[in-house]
């Protein structure tokens, strides 16, 4: 059994909100540098995602 044998890949089930966060992280990290403004944007997005009043 190799190290990667357990990483067979299962289908990911993402909610629209989690897909939005994942895409934001991907875009922020695409250039290899995460600056302060990008972190602030991600923090604001996480606050919006956690708000139960937003569908």
C-alpha positions as CSV (number, residue, x, y, z in Angstrom):
1,X,0.0,0.0,0.0
2,X,1.5,3.3,-1.1
3,X,1.1,6.7,0.5
4,X,-1.4,7.9,-2.0
5,X,-3.6,4.7,-2.2
6,X,-6.1,6.2,0.2
7,X,-6.5,9.3,-2.0
8,X,-8.7,7.7,-4.5
9,X,-10.9,10.7,-4.8
10,X,-14.5,10.9,-3.8
11,X,-16.9,13.2,-5.4
12,X,-17.0,16.6,-3.6
13,X,-20.3,17.9,-2.6
14,X,-20.1,21.6,-2.3
15,X,-22.9,24.0,-1.3
16,X,-23.0,27.2,-3.3
17,X,-21.4,29.1,-0.4
18,X,-18.6,26.7,0.1
19,X,-17.9,26.7,-3.7
20,X,-17.7,30.5,-3.5
21,X,-15.2,30.3,-0.7
22,X,-13.1,27.7,-2.5
23,X,-13.1,29.7,-5.7
24,X,-12.1,32.9,-3.8
25,X,-9.2,31.0,-2.1
26,X,-8.1,29.6,-5.5
27,X,-8.1,33.0,-7.1
28,X,-6.3,34.7,-4.2
29,X,-3.6,32.1,-4.1
30,X,-3.1,31.9,-7.9
31,X,-0.2,34.3,-8.0
32,X,1.6,32.6,-5.1
33,X,1.5,35.7,-2.9
34,X,-1.4,36.5,-0.5
35,X,-1.3,40.1,0.6
36,X,-3.2,41.8,3.4
37,X,-5.9,43.2,1.1
38,X,-6.7,39.7,-0.2
39,X,-6.9,38.4,3.4
40,X,-9.3,41.1,4.3
41,X,-11.5,40.2,1.3
42,X,-11.5,36.6,2.4
43,X,-12.4,37.6,6.0
44,X,-15.3,39.7,4.7
45,X,-16.5,36.8,2.6
46,X,-16.4,34.4,5.5
47,X,-18.5,36.8,7.6
48,X,-21.1,36.9,4.9
49,X,-21.1,33.2,4.5
50,X,-21.6,32.6,8.2
51,X,-24.6,35.0,8.4
52,X,-27.7,32.9,8.8
53,X,-29.9,35.7,7.4
54,X,-28.3,35.4,4.0
55,X,-29.7,32.5,2.0
